[in-house]
Amino acid sequence: MLPRVKNVKALADHQLELAFTNGEIGHYDCRPLLTFGVFAELQDDAYFRQARVVNGTVAWPHEQDICPDTLYLDSRRTAGASAAG
């Protein structure tokens, strides 16, 4: 099983900073999702910033979520400490 999300911080330009359960930090670009169905609501920056961790993944108040495996596999991981968490 791939690592799950432990902490999330919504950044400018629809980016997520993710802290994973294995200690890695990743950055995930949500911009490709913004015109896709239920994710269109994430275009609103105030709503996007309501991202939170639910059951090891990222979710928003109206139940949009992103597969935790996708978040891990498609994130650009960086070394060092994170502001997320």
Phi and psi in degrees as GROMACS dihedral restraints (atoms count N, CA, C in turn):
[ dihedral_restraints ]
;  ai    aj    ak    al  type     phi  dphi    fc
    3     4     5     6     1   -74.9    20    10
    4     5     6     7     1   158.4    20    10
    6     7     8     9     1   -59.3    20    10
    7     8     9    10     1   153.8    20    10
    9    10    11    12     1  -107.7    20    10
   10    11    12    13     1   166.2    20    10
   12    13    14    15     1   -79.0    20    10
   13    14    15    16     1   130.6    20    10
   15    16    17    18     1  -101.7    20    10
   16    17    18    19     1   -39.8    20    10
   18    19    20    21     1  -143.1    20    10
   19    20    21    22     1   151.3    20    10
   21    22    23    24     1  -137.0    20    10
   22    23    24    25     1   145.1    20    10
   24    25    26    27     1  -134.3    20    10
   25    26    27    28     1   122.8    20    10
   27    28    29    30     1   -79.3    20    10
   28    29    30    31     1   128.4    20    10
   30    31    32    33     1  -111.0    20    10
   31    32    33    34     1   175.7    20    10
   33    34    35    36     1   -61.7    20    10
   34    35    36    37     1   159.3    20    10
   36    37    38    39     1    60.4    20    10
   37    38    39    40     1    33.1    20    10
   39    40    41    42     1    58.2    20    10
   40    41    42    43     1    42.2    20    10
   42    43    44    45     1  -106.3    20    10
   43    44    45    46     1   147.6    20    10
   45    46    47    48     1  -116.2    20    10
   46    47    48    49     1   135.0    20    10
   48    49    50    51     1  -101.9    20    10
   49    50    51    52     1   125.8    20    10
   51    52    53    54     1  -120.3    20    10
   52    53    54    55     1   134.6    20    10
   54    55    56    57     1  -105.9    20    10
   55    56    57    58     1   123.2    20    10
   57    58    59    60     1   -97.1    20    10
   58    59    60    61     1   161.3    20    10
   60    61    62    63     1   -65.9    20    10
   61    62    63    64     1   -16.3    20    10
   63    64    65    66     1   -91.1    20    10
   64    65    66    67     1     5.6    20    10
   66    67    68    69     1    93.1    20    10
   67    68    69    70     1    -9.0    20    10
   69    70    71    72     1   -76.6    20    10
   70    71    72    73     1   154.1    20    10
   72    73    74    75     1  -114.7    20    10
   73    74    75    76     1   135.2    20    10
   75    76    77    78     1  -133.0    20    10
   76    77    78    79     1   156.1    20    10
   78    79    80    81     1  -119.4    20    10
   79    80    81    82     1   126.8    20    10
   81    82    83    84     1  -119.5    20    10
   82    83    84    85     1   130.3    20    10
   84    85    86    87     1   -92.0    20    10
   85    86    87    88     1   113.8    20    10
   87    88    89    90     1   -88.4    20    10
   88    89    90    91     1    -5.7    20    10
   90    91    92    93     1   -55.2    20    10
   91    92    93    94     1   -38.8    20    10
   93    94    95    96     1   -63.4    20    10
   94    95    96    97     1   -19.0    20    10
   96    97    98    99     1   -85.1    20    10
   97    98    99   100     1   -17.3    20    10
   99   100   101   102     1   -64.1    20    10
  100   101   102   103     1   -17.5    20    10
  102   103   104   105     1  -108.4    20    10
  103   104   105   106     1    10.5    20    10
  105   106   107   108     1  -103.6    20    10
  106   107   108   109     1   105.6    20    10
  108   109   110   111     1    43.5    20    10
  109   110   111   112     1  -121.0    20    10
  111   112   113   114     1   -64.7    20    10
  112   113   114   115     1   -18.8    20    10
  114   115   116   117     1   -78.9    20    10
  115   116   117   118     1   -11.2    20    10
  117   118   119   120     1   -56.6    20    10
  118   119   120   121     1   -30.7    20    10
  120   121   122   123     1   -62.4    20    10
  121   122   123   124     1   -23.3    20    10
  123   124   125   126     1   -71.0    20    10
  124   125   126   127     1    -8.9    20    10
  126   127   128   129     1   -62.0    20    10
  127   128   129   130     1   -28.9    20    10
  129   130   131   132     1   -73.3    20    10
  130   131   132   133     1   113.2    20    10
  132   133   134   135     1   -58.5    20    10
  133   134   135   136     1   -40.2    20    10
  135   136   137   138     1   -63.3    20    10
  136   137   138   139     1   -39.3    20    10
  138   139   140   141     1   -70.1    20    10
  139   140   141   142     1   -43.8    20    10
  141   142   143   144     1   -55.0    20    10
  142   143   144   145     1   -39.7    20    10
  144   145   146   147     1   -70.2    20    10
  145   146   147   148     1    -4.1    20    10
  147   148   149   150     1   -86.9    20    10
  148   149   150   151     1    11.5    20    10
  150   151   152   153     1   -56.1    20    10
  151   152   153   154     1   140.6    20    10
  153   154   155   156     1  -147.1    20    10
  154   155   156   157     1   163.5    20    10
  156   157   158   159     1   -89.3    20    10
  157   158   159   160     1   128.8    20    10
  159   160   161   162     1  -135.9    20    10
  160   161   162   163     1   118.0    20    10
  162   163   164   165     1    51.1    20    10
  163   164   165   166     1    42.3    20    10
  165   166   167   168     1    83.3    20    10
  166   167   168   169     1     8.8    20    10
  168   169   170   171     1  -137.1    20    10
  169   170   171   172     1  -178.2    20    10
  171   172   173   174     1  -101.2    20    10
  172   173   174   175     1   134.7    20    10
  174   175   176   177     1  -140.8    20    10
  175   176   177   178     1   162.9    20    10
  177   178   179   180     1  -122.9    20    10
  178   179   180   181     1   166.3    20    10
  180   181   182   183     1   -55.6    20    10
  181   182   183   184     1   -32.0    20    10
  183   184   185   186     1   -94.0    20    10
  184   185   186   187     1    25.8    20    10
  186   187   188   189     1    73.6    20    10
  187   188   189   190     1    16.0    20    10
  189   190   191   192     1   -70.3    20    10
  190   191   192   193     1   140.5    20    10
  192   193   194   195     1  -150.3    20    10
  193   194   195   196     1   164.6    20    10
  195   196   197   198     1  -121.7    20    10
  196   197   198   199     1   135.0    20    10
  198   199   200   201     1   -52.0    20    10
  199   200   201   202     1   129.6    20    10
  201   202   203   204     1   -62.6    20    10
  202   203   204   205     1   -30.9    20    10
  204   205   206   207     1   -66.6    20    10
  205   206   207   208     1   -40.8    20    10
  207   208   209   210     1   -61.4    20    10
  208   209   210   211     1   -44.8    20    10
  210   211   212   213     1   -58.6    20    10
  211   212   213   214     1   -41.8    20    10
  213   214   215   216     1   -72.9    20    10
  214   215   216   217     1   -50.0    20    10
  216   217   218   219     1   -67.7    20    10
  217   218   219   220     1   -33.9    20    10
  219   220   221   222     1   -98.9    20    10
  220   221   222   223     1     1.5    20    10
  222   223   224   225     1   -84.8    20    10
  223   224   225   226     1   151.8    20    10
  225   226   227   228     1   -92.1    20    10
  226   227   228   229     1   110.6    20    10
  228   229   230   231     1   -86.7    20    10
  229   230   231   232     1   143.4    20    10
  231   232   233   234     1  -126.0    20    10
  232   233   234   235     1   157.9    20    10
  234   235   236   237     1   -89.0    20    10
  235   236   237   238     1   159.9    20    10
  237   238   239   240     1    96.2    20    10
  238   239   240   241     1   178.2    20    10
  240   241   242   243     1   -72.3    20    10
  241   242   243   244     1   158.4    20    10
  243   244   245   246     1  -121.4    20    10
  244   245   246   247     1   156.7    20    10
  246   247   248   249     1   -81.6    20    10
  247   248   249   250     1   -15.2    20    10
  249   250   251   252     1   -77.6    20    10
  250   251   252   253     1   111.7    20    10
